[in-house]
Amino acid sequence: MSQVTQITSTCEAGTIITLNAWVDPSNCEKYLKLFEPLAAELRKHPENLFTAICVNPTDPGHIRIVHGWTKASAWFFEVSCSGR
């Protein structure tokens, strides 16, 4: 359904994680609806600064999800992979 790349920047003061997904434009709404529950869960964490989802206005199949954290990326991956 989609091709996904992930770019991670790190710093001891925090992390910004950017996910770019390219989906068939006819599946864009479906993809966004599927991501809504995950975005809601990310926003519940006290370490989450923001979670933003946007669709490129000139490429409707390009969806970008960006979330910022107060912790380094090692913490994020440890927490997200541990099922906390």
Protein Blocks (a to p, Z undefined) as FASTA:
>chain_A
ZZcdddddddfkbccddddddddfklmmmmmmmmmmmmmmmmmpmklmbdcddddfklmk
bccdddddfbdfklmmmmmmnoZZ
